[in-house]
Amino acid sequence: MARENPRSPARKPGEPTLTEQARRAQLIDVTVRLIAENGNAGTSLARIAEAAGITKAAVLYHFGSKDALVRAAHESALTGLVEHVGAAVESAGAERAPAAYVLSMVGYLRDHPGHTRVIVDAVADGEDRRSSERWRPLADLMHAARRAHGAGSETDAGLDLRTTALIVGGGIDAIVAEHLDHPGFDPLAAAEDLVAMLDRTLFP
């Protein structure tokens, strides 16, 4: 009788096996790729199953519905973006953190067009309810950057960092959308211009 490896953590009841986790990851990757190619509306459960080499019933075993699978794909894409931007911001230091936020976000979305399409489609479908909170962490980074730079208070400078963060967020969205529609457009050059404008605002 085979003995269990004592160094392997016990699997909790209801927790997916390693095989099931691998299959779920494969289905998420396939869904991201298909949404990037065809959009959410053009990505059917049958098409996902065919691309993954399994039946629709097998897809439903892992996720229950197409909507659940698309949500998992969105969460995966968003997690990758957040982790990448977070690492860039942390390594940049307080004063350059807003610039790192802009450049790393645009760079990641340029390099991961599948993730970009999934996130954009989720926003269009009203799935990403956190988008309304995007300005707050960026505004906090801007505040910390001004303090690290030795600038005075935002009130004295006539700055509203919430408005500034909203404008920068809109600029990022526009840059990414333009690149999706026109692949020849250089998003990083545009992001550099956006950072230059932001620097002039934060550090007059």
matplotlib code that plots the C-alpha trace (Angstrom):
import matplotlib.pyplot as plt

x = [0.0, 1.4, 2.2, 1.5, 4.5, 4.7, 6.2, 3.1, 0.5, -2.8, -5.5, -8.5, -12.0, -13.3, -10.0, -9.1, -6.4, -3.2, -4.7, -7.8, -5.8, -3.8, -7.0, -8.5, -5.3, -5.4, -9.0, -8.3, -5.4, -7.5, -10.3, -7.9, -6.5, -10.0, -11.3, -8.3, -9.0, -12.8, -14.0, -16.3, -19.4, -17.5, -16.1, -18.6, -18.4, -18.2, -15.2, -13.4, -14.0, -12.7, -9.6, -8.9, -9.5, -12.2, -16.0, -18.3, -19.4, -15.8, -15.5, -18.8, -17.4, -14.6, -16.4, -20.1, -20.8, -19.1, -19.7, -17.8, -14.9, -14.8, -14.8, -11.9, -10.0, -10.6, -9.4, -6.3, -5.5, -6.1, -3.9, -1.0, -1.4, -1.6, 1.4, 3.5, 2.7, 3.0, 6.5, 7.5, 6.2, 7.9, 11.3, 11.0, 11.0, 8.4, 9.3, 9.2, 6.4, 3.7, 5.9, 6.6, 2.8, 2.1, 5.0, 4.6, 0.9, 1.1, 4.1, 2.3, -0.9, 1.2, 3.1, -0.1, -2.7, -4.8, -5.0, -5.8, -8.8, -10.1, -9.9, -11.4, -14.3, -15.0, -15.1, -17.4, -19.7, -19.8, -17.9, -15.0, -16.7, -13.3, -12.5, -14.2, -11.6, -8.6, -7.9, -7.3, -4.1, -2.6, -3.6, -1.9, 1.3, 1.2, 0.9, 3.8, 5.9, 5.4, 6.4, 9.5, 10.3, 10.0, 7.1, 4.6, 1.0, -1.4, -3.7, -1.0, -0.1, -3.8, -3.7, -6.6, -4.9, -8.1, -8.8, -5.1, -5.4, -8.6, -7.0, -3.9, -6.1, -8.1, -4.8, -3.6, -6.9, -6.8, -3.2, -3.9, -7.1, -5.3, -2.6, -5.3, -7.0, -3.7, -0.8, 1.7, 1.0, 3.8, 2.2, 5.4, 6.4, 2.9, 3.3, 6.6, 4.8, 2.1, 4.7, 6.4, 3.1, 2.4, 5.9, 5.3, 2.0, 3.4, 6.7, 6.1]
y = [0.0, 3.4, 5.7, 9.4, 11.7, 13.3, 16.5, 17.0, 19.2, 17.5, 18.5, 20.1, 18.7, 20.2, 21.7, 21.0, 18.4, 19.3, 17.9, 20.0, 23.1, 22.5, 22.1, 25.2, 27.2, 25.8, 26.9, 30.3, 30.7, 29.5, 31.8, 34.8, 33.9, 33.5, 36.7, 38.5, 37.1, 37.3, 39.4, 38.1, 37.9, 35.9, 33.4, 30.6, 27.8, 25.4, 27.3, 27.3, 23.5, 22.8, 24.9, 23.2, 19.7, 18.8, 18.6, 21.4, 19.2, 19.1, 22.9, 23.2, 20.7, 23.1, 26.4, 25.9, 28.4, 30.5, 33.7, 32.0, 31.1, 34.6, 36.1, 33.8, 34.9, 38.5, 38.0, 36.2, 39.1, 41.7, 39.9, 39.7, 43.5, 44.4, 42.3, 43.7, 47.3, 46.8, 45.4, 48.3, 50.9, 49.4, 49.3, 52.8, 54.7, 57.2, 60.1, 58.1, 55.8, 57.7, 57.5, 53.8, 53.2, 54.8, 53.2, 49.7, 49.6, 50.7, 48.4, 45.4, 46.0, 46.4, 43.1, 41.2, 42.0, 39.1, 40.3, 43.8, 42.6, 40.6, 43.6, 46.0, 43.7, 43.3, 47.0, 47.3, 44.6, 46.3, 43.5, 45.5, 47.5, 48.3, 50.7, 53.5, 53.2, 53.3, 57.0, 56.5, 54.5, 56.6, 59.8, 58.3, 57.7, 61.3, 62.6, 60.5, 61.6, 65.2, 64.7, 62.8, 65.6, 68.2, 70.0, 72.0, 71.1, 70.3, 73.0, 75.7, 74.4, 74.4, 70.7, 68.3, 64.9, 63.0, 65.0, 64.5, 60.8, 60.6, 62.4, 60.2, 57.1, 58.3, 59.0, 55.4, 54.0, 56.1, 55.1, 51.4, 51.7, 53.5, 50.8, 48.1, 49.8, 50.9, 48.4, 50.8, 53.4, 53.5, 53.3, 53.6, 56.8, 58.2, 57.0, 58.9, 62.0, 61.4, 61.0, 64.3, 66.1, 64.5, 65.5, 69.1, 69.0, 67.4, 69.2, 72.7]
z = [0.0, -1.0, 1.8, 1.7, 1.4, 4.9, 3.4, 1.1, 2.7, 3.2, 0.8, 2.4, 1.7, -1.5, -2.5, -6.2, -6.9, -8.7, -11.9, -11.5, -10.7, -13.9, -15.9, -14.5, -15.3, -18.8, -19.3, -18.0, -20.4, -23.3, -22.4, -22.2, -25.7, -27.2, -25.8, -27.1, -30.6, -30.6, -27.7, -25.0, -27.1, -29.7, -27.2, -26.7, -24.2, -27.2, -28.6, -25.3, -24.9, -28.5, -28.0, -24.7, -26.2, -23.8, -23.8, -22.7, -19.8, -18.6, -18.8, -16.7, -14.2, -13.4, -13.6, -13.7, -16.4, -19.1, -17.0, -14.1, -16.4, -17.8, -14.3, -13.4, -16.5, -15.6, -12.1, -13.4, -15.8, -13.1, -10.6, -13.1, -13.8, -10.1, -9.1, -11.9, -11.2, -7.5, -7.9, -10.2, -7.8, -4.8, -6.4, -7.8, -4.4, -3.3, -5.5, -8.8, -7.8, -9.8, -12.9, -12.3, -11.9, -15.3, -17.2, -15.7, -16.3, -19.9, -20.5, -19.0, -21.0, -24.2, -23.5, -22.5, -25.1, -24.1, -20.5, -21.8, -23.9, -20.9, -18.6, -21.2, -21.9, -18.2, -17.8, -20.8, -19.4, -16.0, -14.3, -12.9, -10.1, -8.7, -11.6, -9.7, -7.0, -9.3, -8.5, -4.8, -4.8, -7.5, -5.6, -2.5, -4.5, -5.8, -2.3, -1.1, -4.1, -3.3, 0.3, -0.7, -3.2, -0.4, -2.1, -0.1, 0.6, -2.3, -1.0, -1.3, -4.8, -5.9, -6.5, -6.3, -6.4, -6.9, -10.1, -11.2, -10.6, -12.6, -15.5, -15.5, -15.3, -18.2, -20.1, -19.4, -20.7, -23.8, -24.6, -24.2, -26.3, -29.1, -29.1, -29.3, -32.2, -33.9, -33.2, -34.8, -32.1, -29.5, -26.1, -24.1, -25.9, -25.1, -21.5, -21.2, -22.4, -19.8, -17.1, -18.2, -17.8, -14.5, -13.2, -14.2, -12.2, -9.1, -9.0, -10.4]

ax = plt.figure().add_subplot(projection="3d")
ax.plot(x, y, z, "-o")
ax.set_aspect("equal")
plt.show()
